[in-house]
Amino acid sequence: MQVAISVFKTQCTRLVREMSSTLEPIQITNHGKVMAILTPPPPAAKANPACGCLQGSVTYRPGWDEPLGADDWDACK
């Protein structure tokens, strides 16, 4: 769709909403010469189904973050 810059300035909101439903770029012209092209954003990438599938499944035992004692250091070697 081609639109004169004067028309675009007065009807910008309507034209952008129309573009978002038709996904057709808008060519903005000045005296018949294309000055700018307004394009809709690319489609959003679909979320990876594997990402987050283990969310909420990890549990921690009480005291997991307490400092190690002297006896525990030998066991960790």
PDB file of N, CA, C and O in Angstrom, chain B, residues numbered from 101:
ATOM      1  N   MET B 101       0.841  -1.154   0.000  1.00  0.00           N
ATOM      2  CA  MET B 101       0.000   0.000   0.000  1.00  0.00           C
ATOM      3  C   MET B 101       0.902   1.238   0.000  1.00  0.00           C
ATOM      4  O   MET B 101       1.878   1.307   0.747  1.00  0.00           O
ATOM      5  N   GLN B 102       0.567   2.198  -0.833  1.00  0.00           N
ATOM      6  CA  GLN B 102       1.292   3.465  -0.872  1.00  0.00           C
ATOM      7  C   GLN B 102       0.411   4.557  -0.292  1.00  0.00           C
ATOM      8  O   GLN B 102      -0.780   4.647  -0.592  1.00  0.00           O
ATOM      9  N   VAL B 103       1.028   5.390   0.553  1.00  0.00           N
ATOM     10  CA  VAL B 103       0.301   6.465   1.213  1.00  0.00           C
ATOM     11  C   VAL B 103       1.165   7.720   1.155  1.00  0.00           C
ATOM     12  O   VAL B 103       2.369   7.667   1.407  1.00  0.00           O
ATOM     13  N   ALA B 104       0.549   8.838   0.824  1.00  0.00           N
ATOM     14  CA  ALA B 104       1.268  10.112   0.840  1.00  0.00           C
ATOM     15  C   ALA B 104       1.625  10.461   2.278  1.00  0.00           C
ATOM     16  O   ALA B 104       0.896  10.115   3.208  1.00  0.00           O
ATOM     17  N   ILE B 105       2.742  11.143   2.455  1.00  0.00           N
ATOM     18  CA  ILE B 105       3.212  11.467   3.799  1.00  0.00           C
ATOM     19  C   ILE B 105       2.195  12.325   4.554  1.00  0.00           C
ATOM     20  O   ILE B 105       2.047  12.180   5.767  1.00  0.00           O
ATOM     21  N   SER B 106       1.498  13.211   3.854  1.00  0.00           N
ATOM     22  CA  SER B 106       0.495  14.048   4.517  1.00  0.00           C
ATOM     23  C   SER B 106      -0.666  13.206   5.040  1.00  0.00           C
ATOM     24  O   SER B 106      -1.198  13.481   6.115  1.00  0.00           O
ATOM     25  N   VAL B 107      -1.060  12.184   4.285  1.00  0.00           N
ATOM     26  CA  VAL B 107      -2.121  11.278   4.730  1.00  0.00           C
ATOM     27  C   VAL B 107      -1.613  10.427   5.888  1.00  0.00           C
ATOM     28  O   VAL B 107      -2.344  10.182   6.848  1.00  0.00           O
ATOM     29  N   PHE B 108      -0.373   9.978   5.803  1.00  0.00           N
ATOM     30  CA  PHE B 108       0.181   9.152   6.881  1.00  0.00           C
ATOM     31  C   PHE B 108       0.231   9.929   8.183  1.00  0.00           C
ATOM     32  O   PHE B 108      -0.072   9.382   9.243  1.00  0.00           O
ATOM     33  N   LYS B 109       0.613  11.209   8.117  1.00  0.00           N
ATOM     34  CA  LYS B 109       0.690  12.009   9.337  1.00  0.00           C
ATOM     35  C   LYS B 109      -0.666  12.148  10.011  1.00  0.00           C
ATOM     36  O   LYS B 109      -0.739  12.157  11.240  1.00  0.00           O
ATOM     37  N   THR B 110      -1.731  12.257   9.247  1.00  0.00           N
ATOM     38  CA  THR B 110      -3.055  12.450   9.845  1.00  0.00           C
ATOM     39  C   THR B 110      -3.731  11.139  10.225  1.00  0.00           C
ATOM     40  O   THR B 110      -4.591  11.130  11.105  1.00  0.00           O
ATOM     41  N   GLN B 111      -3.362  10.025   9.580  1.00  0.00           N
ATOM     42  CA  GLN B 111      -4.049   8.756   9.819  1.00  0.00           C
ATOM     43  C   GLN B 111      -3.097   7.653  10.256  1.00  0.00           C
ATOM     44  O   GLN B 111      -3.354   6.475  10.007  1.00  0.00           O
ATOM     45  N   CYS B 112      -2.015   8.023  10.896  1.00  0.00           N
ATOM     46  CA  CYS B 112      -0.963   7.081  11.272  1.00  0.00           C
ATOM     47  C   CYS B 112      -1.507   5.916  12.092  1.00  0.00           C
ATOM     48  O   CYS B 112      -1.238   4.759  11.771  1.00  0.00           O
ATOM     49  N   THR B 113      -2.259   6.202  13.133  1.00  0.00           N
ATOM     50  CA  THR B 113      -2.756   5.140  14.016  1.00  0.00           C
ATOM     51  C   THR B 113      -3.618   4.145  13.254  1.00  0.00           C
ATOM     52  O   THR B 113      -3.442   2.935  13.399  1.00  0.00           O
ATOM     53  N   ARG B 114      -4.545   4.639  12.447  1.00  0.00           N
ATOM     54  CA  ARG B 114      -5.423   3.744  11.681  1.00  0.00           C
ATOM     55  C   ARG B 114      -4.622   2.901  10.702  1.00  0.00           C
ATOM     56  O   ARG B 114      -4.878   1.706  10.554  1.00  0.00           O
ATOM     57  N   LEU B 115      -3.651   3.516  10.033  1.00  0.00           N
ATOM     58  CA  LEU B 115      -2.851   2.788   9.051  1.00  0.00           C
ATOM     59  C   LEU B 115      -1.999   1.709   9.713  1.00  0.00           C
ATOM     60  O   LEU B 115      -1.872   0.607   9.179  1.00  0.00           O
ATOM     61  N   VAL B 116      -1.420   2.015  10.863  1.00  0.00           N
ATOM     62  CA  VAL B 116      -0.590   1.022  11.560  1.00  0.00           C
ATOM     63  C   VAL B 116      -1.453  -0.135  12.044  1.00  0.00           C
ATOM     64  O   VAL B 116      -1.043  -1.292  11.954  1.00  0.00           O
ATOM     65  N   ARG B 117      -2.633   0.162  12.553  1.00  0.00           N
ATOM     66  CA  ARG B 117      -3.542  -0.931  12.972  1.00  0.00           C
ATOM     67  C   ARG B 117      -3.950  -1.791  11.784  1.00  0.00           C
ATOM     68  O   ARG B 117      -4.009  -3.015  11.891  1.00  0.00           O
ATOM     69  N   GLU B 118      -4.229  -1.159  10.664  1.00  0.00           N
ATOM     70  CA  GLU B 118      -4.591  -1.908   9.456  1.00  0.00           C
ATOM     71  C   GLU B 118      -3.426  -2.777   9.000  1.00  0.00           C
ATOM     72  O   GLU B 118      -3.618  -3.925   8.599  1.00  0.00           O
ATOM     73  N   MET B 119      -2.219  -2.223   9.063  1.00  0.00           N
ATOM     74  CA  MET B 119      -1.036  -2.982   8.662  1.00  0.00           C
ATOM     75  C   MET B 119      -0.834  -4.195   9.564  1.00  0.00           C
ATOM     76  O   MET B 119      -0.421  -5.255   9.094  1.00  0.00           O
ATOM     77  N   SER B 120      -1.123  -4.048  10.861  1.00  0.00           N
ATOM     78  CA  SER B 120      -0.918  -5.170  11.778  1.00  0.00           C
ATOM     79  C   SER B 120      -1.888  -6.311  11.496  1.00  0.00           C
ATOM     80  O   SER B 120      -1.588  -7.464  11.807  1.00  0.00           O
ATOM     81  N   SER B 121      -3.040  -6.011  10.914  1.00  0.00           N
ATOM     82  CA  SER B 121      -3.967  -7.101  10.585  1.00  0.00           C
ATOM     83  C   SER B 121      -3.705  -7.683   9.201  1.00  0.00           C
ATOM     84  O   SER B 121      -3.881  -8.884   9.000  1.00  0.00           O
ATOM     85  N   THR B 122      -3.289  -6.856   8.245  1.00  0.00           N
ATOM     86  CA  THR B 122      -3.042  -7.363   6.883  1.00  0.00           C
ATOM     87  C   THR B 122      -1.610  -7.830   6.679  1.00  0.00           C
ATOM     88  O   THR B 122      -1.334  -8.600   5.759  1.00  0.00           O
ATOM     89  N   LEU B 123      -0.688  -7.367   7.535  1.00  0.00           N
ATOM     90  CA  LEU B 123       0.744  -7.675   7.434  1.00  0.00           C
ATOM     91  C   LEU B 123       1.363  -7.194   6.127  1.00  0.00           C
ATOM     92  O   LEU B 123       2.397  -7.705   5.698  1.00  0.00           O
ATOM     93  N   GLU B 124       0.722  -6.205   5.495  1.00  0.00           N
ATOM     94  CA  GLU B 124       1.233  -5.632   4.253  1.00  0.00           C
ATOM     95  C   GLU B 124       2.012  -4.361   4.577  1.00  0.00           C
ATOM     96  O   GLU B 124       1.496  -3.503   5.294  1.00  0.00           O
ATOM     97  N   PRO B 125       3.236  -4.212   4.073  1.00  0.00           N
ATOM     98  CA  PRO B 125       4.019  -3.002   4.347  1.00  0.00           C
ATOM     99  C   PRO B 125       3.348  -1.751   3.784  1.00  0.00           C
ATOM    100  O   PRO B 125       2.578  -1.815   2.825  1.00  0.00           O
ATOM    101  N   ILE B 126       3.658  -0.624   4.398  1.00  0.00           N
ATOM    102  CA  ILE B 126       3.144   0.665   3.928  1.00  0.00           C
ATOM    103  C   ILE B 126       4.313   1.454   3.365  1.00  0.00           C
ATOM    104  O   ILE B 126       5.317   1.664   4.046  1.00  0.00           O
ATOM    105  N   GLN B 127       4.178   1.888   2.125  1.00  0.00           N
ATOM    106  CA  GLN B 127       5.183   2.743   1.498  1.00  0.00           C
ATOM    107  C   GLN B 127       4.716   4.185   1.666  1.00  0.00           C
ATOM    108  O   GLN B 127       3.629   4.548   1.217  1.00  0.00           O
ATOM    109  N   ILE B 128       5.543   5.004   2.316  1.00  0.00           N
ATOM    110  CA  ILE B 128       5.206   6.398   2.557  1.00  0.00           C
ATOM    111  C   ILE B 128       5.897   7.227   1.480  1.00  0.00           C
ATOM    112  O   ILE B 128       7.117   7.169   1.323  1.00  0.00           O
ATOM    113  N   THR B 129       5.102   7.998   0.742  1.00  0.00           N
ATOM    114  CA  THR B 129       5.633   8.735  -0.403  1.00  0.00           C
ATOM    115  C   THR B 129       5.582  10.240  -0.170  1.00  0.00           C
ATOM    116  O   THR B 129       4.770  10.754   0.599  1.00  0.00           O
ATOM    117  N   ASN B 130       6.483  10.919  -0.866  1.00  0.00           N
ATOM    118  CA  ASN B 130       6.507  12.377  -0.882  1.00  0.00           C
ATOM    119  C   ASN B 130       6.610  12.790  -2.347  1.00  0.00           C
ATOM    120  O   ASN B 130       7.637  12.565  -2.986  1.00  0.00           O
ATOM    121  N   HIS B 131       5.552  13.392  -2.877  1.00  0.00           N
ATOM    122  CA  HIS B 131       5.472  13.761  -4.296  1.00  0.00           C
ATOM    123  C   HIS B 131       5.686  12.542  -5.190  1.00  0.00           C
ATOM    124  O   HIS B 131       6.362  12.633  -6.215  1.00  0.00           O
ATOM    125  N   GLY B 132       5.113  11.406  -4.807  1.00  0.00           N
ATOM    126  CA  GLY B 132       5.179  10.191  -5.604  1.00  0.00           C
ATOM    127  C   GLY B 132       6.443   9.365  -5.434  1.00  0.00           C
ATOM    128  O   GLY B 132       6.537   8.260  -5.969  1.00  0.00           O
ATOM    129  N   LYS B 133       7.408   9.884  -4.700  1.00  0.00           N
ATOM    130  CA  LYS B 133       8.661   9.159  -4.495  1.00  0.00           C
ATOM    131  C   LYS B 133       8.621   8.485  -3.125  1.00  0.00           C
ATOM    132  O   LYS B 133       8.295   9.124  -2.125  1.00  0.00           O
ATOM    133  N   VAL B 134       8.950   7.198  -3.082  1.00  0.00           N
ATOM    134  CA  VAL B 134       8.934   6.451  -1.824  1.00  0.00           C
ATOM    135  C   VAL B 134      10.045   6.974  -0.922  1.00  0.00           C
ATOM    136  O   VAL B 134      11.222   6.954  -1.284  1.00  0.00           O
ATOM    137  N   MET B 135       9.645   7.446   0.272  1.00  0.00           N
ATOM    138  CA  MET B 135      10.599   8.002   1.227  1.00  0.00           C
ATOM    139  C   MET B 135      10.904   7.024   2.362  1.00  0.00           C
ATOM    140  O   MET B 135      11.992   7.037   2.937  1.00  0.00           O
ATOM    141  N   ALA B 136       9.919   6.175   2.669  1.00  0.00           N
ATOM    142  CA  ALA B 136      10.095   5.216   3.761  1.00  0.00           C
ATOM    143  C   ALA B 136       9.148   4.052   3.543  1.00  0.00           C
ATOM    144  O   ALA B 136       8.119   4.171   2.879  1.00  0.00           O
ATOM    145  N   ILE B 137       9.531   2.920   4.125  1.00  0.00           N
ATOM    146  CA  ILE B 137       8.670   1.735   4.086  1.00  0.00           C
ATOM    147  C   ILE B 137       8.486   1.270   5.516  1.00  0.00           C
ATOM    148  O   ILE B 137       9.454   0.982   6.220  1.00  0.00           O
ATOM    149  N   LEU B 138       7.239   1.201   5.937  1.00  0.00           N
ATOM    150  CA  LEU B 138       6.892   0.741   7.278  1.00  0.00           C
ATOM    151  C   LEU B 138       6.447  -0.713   7.163  1.00  0.00           C
ATOM    152  O   LEU B 138       5.477  -1.019   6.468  1.00  0.00           O
ATOM    153  N   THR B 139       7.159  -1.607   7.845  1.00  0.00           N
ATOM    154  CA  THR B 139       6.843  -3.033   7.758  1.00  0.00           C
ATOM    155  C   THR B 139       6.432  -3.563   9.128  1.00  0.00           C
ATOM    156  O   THR B 139       6.894  -3.064  10.154  1.00  0.00           O
ATOM    157  N   PRO B 140       5.569  -4.568   9.146  1.00  0.00           N
ATOM    158  CA  PRO B 140       5.195  -5.166  10.430  1.00  0.00           C
ATOM    159  C   PRO B 140       6.371  -5.964  10.991  1.00  0.00           C
ATOM    160  O   PRO B 140       7.250  -6.385  10.240  1.00  0.00           O
ATOM    161  N   PRO B 141       6.389  -6.172  12.303  1.00  0.00           N
ATOM    162  CA  PRO B 141       7.493  -6.939  12.890  1.00  0.00           C
ATOM    163  C   PRO B 141       7.431  -8.399  12.448  1.00  0.00           C
ATOM    164  O   PRO B 141       6.363  -8.892  12.083  1.00  0.00           O
ATOM    165  N   PRO B 142       8.568  -9.091  12.478  1.00  0.00           N
ATOM    166  CA  PRO B 142       8.551 -10.511  12.117  1.00  0.00           C
ATOM    167  C   PRO B 142       7.744 -11.290  13.151  1.00  0.00           C
ATOM    168  O   PRO B 142       7.618 -10.850  14.293  1.00  0.00           O
ATOM    169  N   PRO B 143       7.203 -12.430  12.770  1.00  0.00           N
ATOM    170  CA  PRO B 143       6.431 -13.216  13.733  1.00  0.00           C
ATOM    171  C   PRO B 143       7.298 -13.625  14.917  1.00  0.00           C
ATOM    172  O   PRO B 143       8.487 -13.906  14.769  1.00  0.00           O
ATOM    173  N   ALA B 144       6.691 -13.653  16.070  1.00  0.00           N
ATOM    174  CA  ALA B 144       7.414 -14.030  17.287  1.00  0.00           C
ATOM    175  C   ALA B 144       7.851 -15.485  17.199  1.00  0.00           C
ATOM    176  O   ALA B 144       7.105 -16.348  16.736  1.00  0.00           O
ATOM    177  N   ALA B 145       9.065 -15.736  17.650  1.00  0.00           N
ATOM    178  CA  ALA B 145       9.577 -17.109  17.648  1.00  0.00           C
ATOM    179  C   ALA B 145       8.808 -17.933  18.671  1.00  0.00           C
ATOM    180  O   ALA B 145       8.520 -17.465  19.772  1.00  0.00           O
ATOM    181  N   LYS B 146       8.486 -19.139  18.304  1.00  0.00           N
ATOM    182  CA  LYS B 146       7.774 -20.024  19.225  1.00  0.00           C
ATOM    183  C   LYS B 146       8.731 -20.473  20.319  1.00  0.00           C
ATOM    184  O   LYS B 146       9.911 -20.727  20.076  1.00  0.00           O
ATOM    185  N   ALA B 147       8.201 -20.563  21.509  1.00  0.00           N
ATOM    186  CA  ALA B 147       9.016 -21.001  22.639  1.00  0.00           C
ATOM    187  C   ALA B 147       9.410 -22.461  22.459  1.00  0.00           C
ATOM    188  O   ALA B 147       8.626 -23.270  21.964  1.00  0.00           O
ATOM    189  N   ASN B 148      10.618 -22.784  22.861  1.00  0.00           N
ATOM    190  CA  ASN B 148      11.104 -24.146  22.801  1.00  0.00           C
ATOM    191  C   ASN B 148      10.355 -24.969  23.852  1.00  0.00           C
ATOM    192  O   ASN B 148      10.429 -24.635  25.034  1.00  0.00           O
ATOM    193  N   PRO B 149       9.638 -26.032  23.470  1.00  0.00           N
ATOM    194  CA  PRO B 149       8.875 -26.795  24.453  1.00  0.00           C
ATOM    195  C   PRO B 149       9.756 -27.466  25.506  1.00  0.00           C
ATOM    196  O   PRO B 149       9.292 -27.748  26.611  1.00  0.00           O
ATOM    197  N   ALA B 150      11.026 -27.725  25.173  1.00  0.00           N
ATOM    198  CA  ALA B 150      11.912 -28.365  26.139  1.00  0.00           C
ATOM    199  C   ALA B 150      12.404 -27.369  27.187  1.00  0.00           C
ATOM    200  O   ALA B 150      12.811 -27.758  28.282  1.00  0.00           O
ATOM    201  N   CYS B 151      12.363 -26.098  26.846  1.00  0.00           N
ATOM    202  CA  CYS B 151      12.835 -25.077  27.764  1.00  0.00           C
ATOM    203  C   CYS B 151      11.818 -24.900  28.888  1.00  0.00           C
ATOM    204  O   CYS B 151      10.661 -24.558  28.641  1.00  0.00           O
ATOM    205  N   GLY B 152      12.251 -25.131  30.106  1.00  0.00           N
ATOM    206  CA  GLY B 152      11.377 -24.970  31.261  1.00  0.00           C
ATOM    207  C   GLY B 152      10.589 -26.213  31.627  1.00  0.00           C
ATOM    208  O   GLY B 152       9.756 -26.163  32.532  1.00  0.00           O
ATOM    209  N   CYS B 153      10.830 -27.331  30.945  1.00  0.00           N
ATOM    210  CA  CYS B 153      10.038 -28.526  31.214  1.00  0.00           C
ATOM    211  C   CYS B 153      10.334 -29.119  32.589  1.00  0.00           C
ATOM    212  O   CYS B 153       9.517 -29.873  33.118  1.00  0.00           O
ATOM    213  N   LEU B 154      11.474 -28.799  33.172  1.00  0.00           N
ATOM    214  CA  LEU B 154      11.811 -29.309  34.507  1.00  0.00           C
ATOM    215  C   LEU B 154      11.555 -28.282  35.606  1.00  0.00           C
ATOM    216  O   LEU B 154      11.922 -28.495  36.761  1.00  0.00           O
ATOM    217  N   GLN B 155      10.934 -27.187  35.245  1.00  0.00           N
ATOM    218  CA  GLN B 155      10.679 -26.128  36.213  1.00  0.00           C
ATOM    219  C   GLN B 155       9.822 -26.661  37.365  1.00  0.00           C
ATOM    220  O   GLN B 155       8.776 -27.271  37.146  1.00  0.00           O
ATOM    221  N   GLY B 156      10.283 -26.422  38.584  1.00  0.00           N
ATOM    222  CA  GLY B 156       9.547 -26.866  39.766  1.00  0.00           C
ATOM    223  C   GLY B 156       9.859 -28.287  40.195  1.00  0.00           C
ATOM    224  O   GLY B 156       9.315 -28.753  41.197  1.00  0.00           O
ATOM    225  N   SER B 157      10.720 -28.994  39.469  1.00  0.00           N
ATOM    226  CA  SER B 157      10.986 -30.390  39.804  1.00  0.00           C
ATOM    227  C   SER B 157      12.241 -30.569  40.649  1.00  0.00           C
ATOM    228  O   SER B 157      12.501 -31.671  41.133  1.00  0.00           O
ATOM    229  N   VAL B 158      13.019 -29.517  40.833  1.00  0.00           N
ATOM    230  CA  VAL B 158      14.244 -29.603  41.624  1.00  0.00           C
ATOM    231  C   VAL B 158      13.914 -29.281  43.074  1.00  0.00           C
ATOM    232  O   VAL B 158      13.256 -28.283  43.370  1.00  0.00           O
ATOM    233  N   THR B 159      14.376 -30.135  43.966  1.00  0.00           N
ATOM    234  CA  THR B 159      14.158 -29.895  45.395  1.00  0.00           C
ATOM    235  C   THR B 159      15.505 -29.848  46.099  1.00  0.00           C
ATOM    236  O   THR B 159      16.473 -30.459  45.647  1.00  0.00           O
ATOM    237  N   TYR B 160      15.558 -29.133  47.186  1.00  0.00           N
ATOM    238  CA  TYR B 160      16.779 -29.004  47.977  1.00  0.00           C
ATOM    239  C   TYR B 160      16.531 -29.601  49.354  1.00  0.00           C
ATOM    240  O   TYR B 160      15.459 -29.427  49.933  1.00  0.00           O
ATOM    241  N   ARG B 161      17.513 -30.296  49.862  1.00  0.00           N
ATOM    242  CA  ARG B 161      17.430 -30.837  51.217  1.00  0.00           C
ATOM    243  C   ARG B 161      17.722 -29.724  52.213  1.00  0.00           C
ATOM    244  O   ARG B 161      18.467 -28.794  51.904  1.00  0.00           O
ATOM    245  N   PRO B 162      17.141 -29.811  53.402  1.00  0.00           N
ATOM    246  CA  PRO B 162      17.427 -28.789  54.402  1.00  0.00           C
ATOM    247  C   PRO B 162      18.931 -28.756  54.715  1.00  0.00           C
ATOM    248  O   PRO B 162      19.574 -29.799  54.835  1.00  0.00           O
ATOM    249  N   GLY B 163      19.465 -27.566  54.840  1.00  0.00           N
ATOM    250  CA  GLY B 163      20.866 -27.390  55.183  1.00  0.00           C
ATOM    251  C   GLY B 163      21.820 -27.546  54.016  1.00  0.00           C
ATOM    252  O   GLY B 163      23.027 -27.662  54.228  1.00  0.00           O
ATOM    253  N   TRP B 164      21.319 -27.552  52.796  1.00  0.00           N
ATOM    254  CA  TRP B 164      22.194 -27.756  51.631  1.00  0.00           C
ATOM    255  C   TRP B 164      23.222 -26.638  51.492  1.00  0.00           C
ATOM    256  O   TRP B 164      24.288 -26.841  50.910  1.00  0.00           O
ATOM    257  N   ASP B 165      22.905 -25.465  52.022  1.00  0.00           N
ATOM    258  CA  ASP B 165      23.816 -24.346  51.849  1.00  0.00           C
ATOM    259  C   ASP B 165      24.633 -24.013  53.102  1.00  0.00           C
ATOM    260  O   ASP B 165      25.270 -22.962  53.168  1.00  0.00           O
ATOM    261  N   GLU B 166      24.613 -24.895  54.078  1.00  0.00           N
ATOM    262  CA  GLU B 166      25.411 -24.661  55.279  1.00  0.00           C
ATOM    263  C   GLU B 166      26.877 -24.958  54.986  1.00  0.00           C
ATOM    264  O   GLU B 166      27.177 -25.790  54.129  1.00  0.00           O
ATOM    265  N   PRO B 167      27.806 -24.281  55.695  1.00  0.00           N
ATOM    266  CA  PRO B 167      29.227 -24.528  55.455  1.00  0.00           C
ATOM    267  C   PRO B 167      29.617 -25.958  55.829  1.00  0.00           C
ATOM    268  O   PRO B 167      29.014 -26.563  56.716  1.00  0.00           O
ATOM    269  N   LEU B 168      30.624 -26.488  55.147  1.00  0.00           N
ATOM    270  CA  LEU B 168      31.106 -27.830  55.438  1.00  0.00           C
ATOM    271  C   LEU B 168      31.923 -27.820  56.730  1.00  0.00           C
ATOM    272  O   LEU B 168      32.657 -26.871  57.006  1.00  0.00           O
ATOM    273  N   GLY B 169      31.785 -28.885  57.511  1.00  0.00           N
ATOM    274  CA  GLY B 169      32.581 -29.029  58.725  1.00  0.00           C
ATOM    275  C   GLY B 169      33.942 -29.621  58.386  1.00  0.00           C
ATOM    276  O   GLY B 169      34.204 -29.963  57.233  1.00  0.00           O
ATOM    277  N   ALA B 170      34.799 -29.741  59.379  1.00  0.00           N
ATOM    278  CA  ALA B 170      36.149 -30.264  59.156  1.00  0.00           C
ATOM    279  C   ALA B 170      36.090 -31.705  58.636  1.00  0.00           C
ATOM    280  O   ALA B 170      36.872 -32.064  57.755  1.00  0.00           O
ATOM    281  N   ASP B 171      35.186 -32.532  59.155  1.00  0.00           N
ATOM    282  CA  ASP B 171      35.071 -33.934  58.702  1.00  0.00           C
ATOM    283  C   ASP B 171      34.573 -34.030  57.282  1.00  0.00           C
ATOM    284  O   ASP B 171      34.948 -34.946  56.550  1.00  0.00           O
ATOM    285  N   ASP B 172      33.710 -33.072  56.872  1.00  0.00           N
ATOM    286  CA  ASP B 172      33.143 -33.125  55.529  1.00  0.00           C
ATOM    287  C   ASP B 172      34.175 -32.832  54.445  1.00  0.00           C
ATOM    288  O   ASP B 172      34.032 -33.319  53.324  1.00  0.00           O
ATOM    289  N   TRP B 173      35.200 -32.057  54.743  1.00  0.00           N
ATOM    290  CA  TRP B 173      36.195 -31.730  53.741  1.00  0.00           C
ATOM    291  C   TRP B 173      36.941 -32.972  53.257  1.00  0.00           C
ATOM    292  O   TRP B 173      37.253 -33.081  52.072  1.00  0.00           O
ATOM    293  N   ASP B 174      37.226 -33.903  54.157  1.00  0.00           N
ATOM    294  CA  ASP B 174      37.897 -35.133  53.751  1.00  0.00           C
ATOM    295  C   ASP B 174      37.011 -35.971  52.846  1.00  0.00           C
ATOM    296  O   ASP B 174      37.502 -36.622  51.924  1.00  0.00           O
ATOM    297  N   ALA B 175      35.714 -35.960  53.103  1.00  0.00           N
ATOM    298  CA  ALA B 175      34.793 -36.758  52.285  1.00  0.00           C
ATOM    299  C   ALA B 175      34.647 -36.162  50.889  1.00  0.00           C
ATOM    300  O   ALA B 175      34.318 -36.875  49.940  1.00  0.00           O
ATOM    301  N   CYS B 176      34.886 -34.878  50.762  1.00  0.00           N
ATOM    302  CA  CYS B 176      34.733 -34.225  49.453  1.00  0.00           C
ATOM    303  C   CYS B 176      35.950 -34.378  48.560  1.00  0.00           C
ATOM    304  O   CYS B 176      35.896 -34.004  47.388  1.00  0.00           O
ATOM    305  N   LYS B 177      37.029 -34.908  49.071  1.00  0.00           N
ATOM    306  CA  LYS B 177      38.250 -35.029  48.253  1.00  0.00           C
ATOM    307  C   LYS B 177      38.109 -36.122  47.240  1.00  0.00           C
ATOM    308  O   LYS B 177      39.034 -36.370  46.466  1.00  0.00           O
TER     309      LYS B 177
END
